[in-house]
Amino acid sequence: MSEAFSVPYFKENFQQYIERNKDVFTKTHAMNAYYRSIVGTLINDNLNKNSEIVRRIRNLETAYIEIKNDN
């Protein structure tokens, strides 16, 4: 298992979410649903350090781009 909130962690979760929802969503729709869910959670999380929120969102964004560009 990857370190929580790292790029590999988010990539793994994107892929799992896409697979679990392939009968309901296209790849892009599944990715967007997962992305919105995570961003909403991070924004509402009571983290003490803003830099930690930014790091997690950057990792999420990197994972999103990498998985989106996979064929």
MARDOMI-846496 format. One record per residue (C-alpha): x, y, z. Coordinates in nm, 4 decimals, padded with zeros to 6 digits, always signed. Layout:
px X | py Y | pz Z $
...
***
This chain:
px +00.0000 | py +00.0000 | pz +00.0000 $
px +00.1246 | py +00.3450 | pz -00.0858 $
px +00.1806 | py +00.6238 | pz +00.1627 $
px -00.1514 | py +00.7942 | pz +00.2360 $
px -00.2212 | py +01.0959 | pz +00.0144 $
px +00.0847 | py +01.0375 | pz -00.2071 $
px +00.0586 | py +01.0374 | pz -00.5866 $
px +00.0760 | py +00.6539 | pz -00.6020 $
px -00.1966 | py +00.6362 | pz -00.3347 $
px -00.4305 | py +00.8580 | pz -00.5357 $
px -00.3475 | py +00.6793 | pz -00.8627 $
px -00.4339 | py +00.3451 | pz -00.7047 $
px -00.7603 | py +00.4857 | pz -00.5704 $
px -00.8511 | py +00.6425 | pz -00.9059 $
px -00.7972 | py +00.3085 | pz -01.0788 $
px -01.0027 | py +00.1212 | pz -00.8189 $
px -01.2850 | py +00.3749 | pz -00.8387 $
px -01.2894 | py +00.3580 | pz -01.2192 $
px -01.3003 | py -00.0226 | pz -01.2084 $
px -01.5748 | py -00.0380 | pz -00.9435 $
px -01.7929 | py +00.2059 | pz -01.1341 $
px -01.7238 | py +00.1032 | pz -01.4942 $
px -02.0834 | py -00.0105 | pz -01.5452 $
px -02.2187 | py +00.3290 | pz -01.4324 $
px -01.9600 | py +00.5909 | pz -01.5317 $
px -01.7174 | py +00.6536 | pz -01.8134 $
px -01.3548 | py +00.6756 | pz -01.7047 $
px -01.3688 | py +01.0558 | pz -01.7076 $
px -01.6956 | py +01.0738 | pz -01.5136 $
px -01.5649 | py +00.8295 | pz -01.2524 $
px -01.2415 | py +01.0263 | pz -01.2170 $
px -01.4293 | py +01.3533 | pz -01.1793 $
px -01.6634 | py +01.2063 | pz -00.9166 $
px -01.3702 | py +01.0721 | pz -00.7147 $
px -01.1773 | py +01.3981 | pz -00.7545 $
px -01.4693 | py +01.6124 | pz -00.6349 $
px -01.5259 | py +01.3817 | pz -00.3400 $
px -01.1628 | py +01.4008 | pz -00.2261 $
px -01.1319 | py +01.7770 | pz -00.2754 $
px -01.4520 | py +01.8312 | pz -00.0763 $
px -01.3197 | py +01.6123 | pz +00.2026 $
px -00.9820 | py +01.7872 | pz +00.2082 $
px -01.1376 | py +02.1320 | pz +00.2132 $
px -01.3624 | py +02.0392 | pz +00.5036 $
px -01.0893 | py +01.8560 | pz +00.6956 $
px -00.9698 | py +02.0355 | pz +01.0059 $
px -00.6021 | py +02.0028 | pz +00.9231 $
px -00.3771 | py +02.2296 | pz +01.1230 $
px -00.1408 | py +02.3050 | pz +00.8392 $
px -00.2513 | py +02.4635 | pz +00.5133 $
px +00.0637 | py +02.3329 | pz +00.3468 $
px -00.0540 | py +01.9767 | pz +00.4108 $
px -00.3843 | py +02.0450 | pz +00.2337 $
px -00.1971 | py +02.1972 | pz -00.0607 $
px +00.0397 | py +01.8967 | pz -00.0776 $
px -00.2514 | py +01.6525 | pz -00.0822 $
px -00.4386 | py +01.8456 | pz -00.3497 $
px -00.1239 | py +01.8691 | pz -00.5639 $
px -00.0744 | py +01.4927 | pz -00.5336 $
px -00.4388 | py +01.4362 | pz -00.6238 $
px -00.4033 | py +01.6623 | pz -00.9291 $
px -00.0852 | py +01.4846 | pz -01.0439 $
px -00.2512 | py +01.1444 | pz -01.0056 $
px -00.5587 | py +01.2668 | pz -01.1957 $
px -00.3497 | py +01.3867 | pz -01.4890 $
px -00.1413 | py +01.0684 | pz -01.5002 $
px -00.4419 | py +00.8335 | pz -01.4885 $
px -00.6391 | py +01.0469 | pz -01.7375 $
px -00.3531 | py +01.0244 | pz -01.9865 $
px -00.3210 | py +00.6444 | pz -01.9499 $
px -00.4839 | py +00.4588 | pz -02.2355 $
***
